[in-house]
Amino acid sequence: ETTSEEVPYEYYILNVKLTSKPISAVVSELLTPEQMKMYQVYRQTMGNKPLLFGGGSPDTSGSEDLSGVQFINGTRPGNPQLVELAKRQVGNVGGYPYWSWYGFDSRVEWCACFVSWCYNQAGKSEPRFAGCEWQGVPWFQSHGQWGARGYNNLAPGDAIFFDWDLDGTADHVGIVIGTDGSRVYTVEGNSGDACKIKSYDLNYQSIKGYGLMNW
């Protein structure tokens, strides 16, 4: 015959509070100062593909000649002085002083730093961005200053964003010189690690869109 015996026991309610930290809060504890600096550069320029992966411009040819190009002006006022300033940068290799002005200690994928530097030289404190997809595009879109590929009222000084591999992410940015009605002409930093003048068919599928500047 078995007898059941009551065994006394104590129970506890354990309250566990879980807090999730964003990665950015943890990295400072995990990384050395040198690694931290690299991480910050990565965060700011994320989405700018390095040249190896088609960042900058995949075109290794020289700067294009604008002689004979008949530009068609739209109704929006542009900033021809800014464009002249950008054109004077043609021939710069390596992106100094643009990335240095932005605050980086050494070379980064510098197309966006170049565009931001030009705008700053023209008296604009914004937009100021080092990354195309996560900083530049959202700035223009959130300010209602965005035109998709095919937008036909471009003005000198607008920004032009490219998506080379058509994955939906902007990889590169330049400054619009103008359009002749079938092509758009640009000044770009980090085009083969240099400042160059380029042109593209207005329907070129790698044009993601335009940042429309208000002057």
Contacts in CASP RR format, 6 or more apart in sequence:
PFRMAT RR
TARGET T0000
AUTHOR 0000-0000-0000
METHOD contacts of the structure
MODEL  1
ETTSEEVPYEYYILNVKLTSKPISAVVSELLTPEQMKMYQVYRQTMGNKP
LLFGGGSPDTSGSEDLSGVQFINGTRPGNPQLVELAKRQVGNVGGYPYWS
WYGFDSRVEWCACFVSWCYNQAGKSEPRFAGCEWQGVPWFQSHGQWGARG
YNNLAPGDAIFFDWDLDGTADHVGIVIGTDGSRVYTVEGNSGDACKIKSY
DLNYQSIKGYGLMNW
24 43 0 8 1.000
27 36 0 8 1.000
27 39 0 8 1.000
28 36 0 8 1.000
31 39 0 8 1.000
37 105 0 8 1.000
41 104 0 8 1.000
41 108 0 8 1.000
44 108 0 8 1.000
44 130 0 8 1.000
44 131 0 8 1.000
44 135 0 8 1.000
45 108 0 8 1.000
45 109 0 8 1.000
45 112 0 8 1.000
45 130 0 8 1.000
45 131 0 8 1.000
46 131 0 8 1.000
46 133 0 8 1.000
46 134 0 8 1.000
47 131 0 8 1.000
47 132 0 8 1.000
47 133 0 8 1.000
47 134 0 8 1.000
47 169 0 8 1.000
47 170 0 8 1.000
47 171 0 8 1.000
48 55 0 8 1.000
48 56 0 8 1.000
48 108 0 8 1.000
48 109 0 8 1.000
48 111 0 8 1.000
48 112 0 8 1.000
48 130 0 8 1.000
48 131 0 8 1.000
48 132 0 8 1.000
48 171 0 8 1.000
48 172 0 8 1.000
49 55 0 8 1.000
49 56 0 8 1.000
49 109 0 8 1.000
49 164 0 8 1.000
49 165 0 8 1.000
49 171 0 8 1.000
49 172 0 8 1.000
50 109 0 8 1.000
51 109 0 8 1.000
51 190 0 8 1.000
51 192 0 8 1.000
51 193 0 8 1.000
54 164 0 8 1.000
54 165 0 8 1.000
54 171 0 8 1.000
55 109 0 8 1.000
55 111 0 8 1.000
55 164 0 8 1.000
55 171 0 8 1.000
55 172 0 8 1.000
55 190 0 8 1.000
56 109 0 8 1.000
56 111 0 8 1.000
56 171 0 8 1.000
56 172 0 8 1.000
56 188 0 8 1.000
56 189 0 8 1.000
56 190 0 8 1.000
56 191 0 8 1.000
56 192 0 8 1.000
56 193 0 8 1.000
57 162 0 8 1.000
57 172 0 8 1.000
57 188 0 8 1.000
57 190 0 8 1.000
57 191 0 8 1.000
57 192 0 8 1.000
57 196 0 8 1.000
57 198 0 8 1.000
58 164 0 8 1.000
59 191 0 8 1.000
59 192 0 8 1.000
59 198 0 8 1.000
60 192 0 8 1.000
62 196 0 8 1.000
63 90 0 8 1.000
63 91 0 8 1.000
63 194 0 8 1.000
63 195 0 8 1.000
63 196 0 8 1.000
63 197 0 8 1.000
63 198 0 8 1.000
64 185 0 8 1.000
64 196 0 8 1.000
64 197 0 8 1.000
64 198 0 8 1.000
64 199 0 8 1.000
65 197 0 8 1.000
66 177 0 8 1.000
66 185 0 8 1.000
66 197 0 8 1.000
69 180 0 8 1.000
69 185 0 8 1.000
70 180 0 8 1.000
71 177 0 8 1.000
71 178 0 8 1.000
71 179 0 8 1.000
71 180 0 8 1.000
71 185 0 8 1.000
72 179 0 8 1.000
72 180 0 8 1.000
72 181 0 8 1.000
73 155 0 8 1.000
74 153 0 8 1.000
74 154 0 8 1.000
74 155 0 8 1.000
75 153 0 8 1.000
76 153 0 8 1.000
76 154 0 8 1.000
76 155 0 8 1.000
76 212 0 8 1.000
77 155 0 8 1.000
77 215 0 8 1.000
78 155 0 8 1.000
78 156 0 8 1.000
78 157 0 8 1.000
78 158 0 8 1.000
78 213 0 8 1.000
78 215 0 8 1.000
79 122 0 8 1.000
79 155 0 8 1.000
79 156 0 8 1.000
79 157 0 8 1.000
79 213 0 8 1.000
79 215 0 8 1.000
80 156 0 8 1.000
81 122 0 8 1.000
82 118 0 8 1.000
82 119 0 8 1.000
82 121 0 8 1.000
82 122 0 8 1.000
82 156 0 8 1.000
82 157 0 8 1.000
82 175 0 8 1.000
83 156 0 8 1.000
83 157 0 8 1.000
83 175 0 8 1.000
83 176 0 8 1.000
83 177 0 8 1.000
83 178 0 8 1.000
83 187 0 8 1.000
85 118 0 8 1.000
85 121 0 8 1.000
85 122 0 8 1.000
86 118 0 8 1.000
86 157 0 8 1.000
86 175 0 8 1.000
86 177 0 8 1.000
86 187 0 8 1.000
86 195 0 8 1.000
87 177 0 8 1.000
87 187 0 8 1.000
87 197 0 8 1.000
89 114 0 8 1.000
89 118 0 8 1.000
89 187 0 8 1.000
89 189 0 8 1.000
89 195 0 8 1.000
90 187 0 8 1.000
90 195 0 8 1.000
90 196 0 8 1.000
90 197 0 8 1.000
91 194 0 8 1.000
91 195 0 8 1.000
91 196 0 8 1.000
92 98 0 8 1.000
92 189 0 8 1.000
92 194 0 8 1.000
92 195 0 8 1.000
93 193 0 8 1.000
93 194 0 8 1.000
94 107 0 8 1.000
94 110 0 8 1.000
94 190 0 8 1.000
94 193 0 8 1.000
94 194 0 8 1.000
95 107 0 8 1.000
95 110 0 8 1.000
95 113 0 8 1.000
95 114 0 8 1.000
95 189 0 8 1.000
95 190 0 8 1.000
95 193 0 8 1.000
95 195 0 8 1.000
96 107 0 8 1.000
97 117 0 8 1.000
98 110 0 8 1.000
98 113 0 8 1.000
98 114 0 8 1.000
98 116 0 8 1.000
98 117 0 8 1.000
98 189 0 8 1.000
99 106 0 8 1.000
99 107 0 8 1.000
99 108 0 8 1.000
99 110 0 8 1.000
99 113 0 8 1.000
101 113 0 8 1.000
101 117 0 8 1.000
101 120 0 8 1.000
102 113 0 8 1.000
102 116 0 8 1.000
102 117 0 8 1.000
102 128 0 8 1.000
102 130 0 8 1.000
104 113 0 8 1.000
104 130 0 8 1.000
108 130 0 8 1.000
109 190 0 8 1.000
110 189 0 8 1.000
110 190 0 8 1.000
111 132 0 8 1.000
111 172 0 8 1.000
111 173 0 8 1.000
111 174 0 8 1.000
111 188 0 8 1.000
111 189 0 8 1.000
111 190 0 8 1.000
111 191 0 8 1.000
112 129 0 8 1.000
112 130 0 8 1.000
112 131 0 8 1.000
112 132 0 8 1.000
112 135 0 8 1.000
112 136 0 8 1.000
112 173 0 8 1.000
113 130 0 8 1.000
114 174 0 8 1.000
114 188 0 8 1.000
114 189 0 8 1.000
114 190 0 8 1.000
114 195 0 8 1.000
115 129 0 8 1.000
115 159 0 8 1.000
115 173 0 8 1.000
115 174 0 8 1.000
115 175 0 8 1.000
115 189 0 8 1.000
116 127 0 8 1.000
116 128 0 8 1.000
116 129 0 8 1.000
116 130 0 8 1.000
118 175 0 8 1.000
119 126 0 8 1.000
119 127 0 8 1.000
119 128 0 8 1.000
119 213 0 8 1.000
120 128 0 8 1.000
124 213 0 8 1.000
126 139 0 8 1.000
127 136 0 8 1.000
127 139 0 8 1.000
127 140 0 8 1.000
127 159 0 8 1.000
129 135 0 8 1.000
129 136 0 8 1.000
129 139 0 8 1.000
132 161 0 8 1.000
132 170 0 8 1.000
132 171 0 8 1.000
132 172 0 8 1.000
132 173 0 8 1.000
133 169 0 8 1.000
133 170 0 8 1.000
133 171 0 8 1.000
136 159 0 8 1.000
136 161 0 8 1.000
136 170 0 8 1.000
136 173 0 8 1.000
137 146 0 8 1.000
137 161 0 8 1.000
137 170 0 8 1.000
137 208 0 8 1.000
140 146 0 8 1.000
140 159 0 8 1.000
140 211 0 8 1.000
140 212 0 8 1.000
144 212 0 8 1.000
145 211 0 8 1.000
145 212 0 8 1.000
145 213 0 8 1.000
145 214 0 8 1.000
146 209 0 8 1.000
146 210 0 8 1.000
146 211 0 8 1.000
146 212 0 8 1.000
147 209 0 8 1.000
147 210 0 8 1.000
147 211 0 8 1.000
147 212 0 8 1.000
148 209 0 8 1.000
148 210 0 8 1.000
149 202 0 8 1.000
149 203 0 8 1.000
149 204 0 8 1.000
149 205 0 8 1.000
149 207 0 8 1.000
149 208 0 8 1.000
149 209 0 8 1.000
150 202 0 8 1.000
150 203 0 8 1.000
150 207 0 8 1.000
150 209 0 8 1.000
151 209 0 8 1.000
151 210 0 8 1.000
151 212 0 8 1.000
152 202 0 8 1.000
154 176 0 8 1.000
154 178 0 8 1.000
154 179 0 8 1.000
154 184 0 8 1.000
154 210 0 8 1.000
155 176 0 8 1.000
155 178 0 8 1.000
155 212 0 8 1.000
155 213 0 8 1.000
156 176 0 8 1.000
156 177 0 8 1.000
156 178 0 8 1.000
157 175 0 8 1.000
157 176 0 8 1.000
157 177 0 8 1.000
157 213 0 8 1.000
158 175 0 8 1.000
158 176 0 8 1.000
158 210 0 8 1.000
158 211 0 8 1.000
158 212 0 8 1.000
158 213 0 8 1.000
159 173 0 8 1.000
159 174 0 8 1.000
159 175 0 8 1.000
159 176 0 8 1.000
159 210 0 8 1.000
159 211 0 8 1.000
159 213 0 8 1.000
160 173 0 8 1.000
160 174 0 8 1.000
160 175 0 8 1.000
160 176 0 8 1.000
160 184 0 8 1.000
160 186 0 8 1.000
160 207 0 8 1.000
160 209 0 8 1.000
160 210 0 8 1.000
160 211 0 8 1.000
161 170 0 8 1.000
161 172 0 8 1.000
161 173 0 8 1.000
161 174 0 8 1.000
161 207 0 8 1.000
161 208 0 8 1.000
161 209 0 8 1.000
161 210 0 8 1.000
161 211 0 8 1.000
162 170 0 8 1.000
162 171 0 8 1.000
162 172 0 8 1.000
162 173 0 8 1.000
162 174 0 8 1.000
162 206 0 8 1.000
162 207 0 8 1.000
162 208 0 8 1.000
163 169 0 8 1.000
163 170 0 8 1.000
163 171 0 8 1.000
163 206 0 8 1.000
163 207 0 8 1.000
163 208 0 8 1.000
164 171 0 8 1.000
164 172 0 8 1.000
164 206 0 8 1.000
165 171 0 8 1.000
166 205 0 8 1.000
166 206 0 8 1.000
168 208 0 8 1.000
170 208 0 8 1.000
172 188 0 8 1.000
172 190 0 8 1.000
173 188 0 8 1.000
174 186 0 8 1.000
174 187 0 8 1.000
174 188 0 8 1.000
174 189 0 8 1.000
175 186 0 8 1.000
175 187 0 8 1.000
175 188 0 8 1.000
176 184 0 8 1.000
176 185 0 8 1.000
176 186 0 8 1.000
176 210 0 8 1.000
177 185 0 8 1.000
177 186 0 8 1.000
177 187 0 8 1.000
177 197 0 8 1.000
178 184 0 8 1.000
178 185 0 8 1.000
179 185 0 8 1.000
179 202 0 8 1.000
181 202 0 8 1.000
182 201 0 8 1.000
182 202 0 8 1.000
183 199 0 8 1.000
183 200 0 8 1.000
183 201 0 8 1.000
183 202 0 8 1.000
184 199 0 8 1.000
184 200 0 8 1.000
184 202 0 8 1.000
184 207 0 8 1.000
185 197 0 8 1.000
185 198 0 8 1.000
185 199 0 8 1.000
186 197 0 8 1.000
186 198 0 8 1.000
186 199 0 8 1.000
186 200 0 8 1.000
187 195 0 8 1.000
187 196 0 8 1.000
187 197 0 8 1.000
188 195 0 8 1.000
188 196 0 8 1.000
188 197 0 8 1.000
188 198 0 8 1.000
189 195 0 8 1.000
189 196 0 8 1.000
191 198 0 8 1.000
200 206 0 8 1.000
200 207 0 8 1.000
END
